[in-house]
């Protein structure tokens, strides 16, 4: 049975007084969206980071405490407390490091149907999980076992009663609430998230899905927020980031995680969908904005990416180059469809050799 669309999408589709972005969106549930074969920002970014050797890891699900924190903030901002409660469980448990949590999550995934408690899992299985998660390889085995069992026992037990919900500590929930409050109350960001009571021309559309094809390659996206001013016929695309960097240090995260791909790709997909409709094609789609909050500094800032609409490779400074999302996708599409045994540019013939200098320049370009 197909799941219903989100509450936000239902509300959009019911509004007959103005054009509905829902009508030009990709109308699927979130699980269906995640399984769709169209290329996404995360796949292109992962490929750009890992390269040819990472092709088998394009769809690996990342599950870290930092990502869980960001998802929780997103849930409250976009869907309210009801959305948060449907996806997360808040509980008190002994302090566990991120690395211990990753090991425990792997153990739970492997043994949840067999063992209710962590202490019942044999030591060899725990050590194997430690190895697979890269948990302090220089530690002695006995040290690893002590730390995992002491820090992870309660977390494992909580996972067994969480009913597939992500577990949030009470301390983390306080940080989440503080981050949400800062986003809704800070001068720089409150206009994007505070409820609009006196200006009916403003509409906030959260996590609507879109899909479009370019040069026989199909892409999908789910922007966090589209801030729509119907009177001015302007749409501001926004992505919300919870960062370990300070808000004023977001440029480091932007480069590290290739957010330029997200901004340029999402803009093109959304623009293509807008152009398909006689009403929406008259709306201006502005450059992508990134709204950033750090749970410690709580000073939300808004960052603009001025090259959102640019095509081609962008030479930002000497050592920072932004490749075009379409170029990355074409390369990745070639690899996935042809499955070559070596990367593009590598010679493997009996009478051919490879230039180290050319390859070093290419890999660092």
Secondary structure, DSSP 8 states (H G I E B T S, - for coil): ------HHHHHHHH--SS--GGGGS----HHHHHH--SB-HHHHHHHHHHGGGGGGGTT-----HHHHHHHHHHHHHHHHHHHHHHHEEEE------HHHHHHHHHHHHHHTTT-SSGGGS-HHHHHHHHHHTT--TTS-HHHHHHHHHHHHHHHHHHHHHSTT-EEEEHHHHHHHHHHHHHHHHSTTTHHHHS--SS-TTEEEEES-EEEEEETTEEEEEE-SEEEEETTTTEEEEEEEEE-SS-GGGHHHHHHHTTHHHHHHHHHHHHHHHHHTSTTGGGSEE---EEEEE-TTT---EEEE-TTTT--S-EEEETTEEE--HHHHHHHHHHHHHH--SS-TT---STT----HHHHHHHHT-
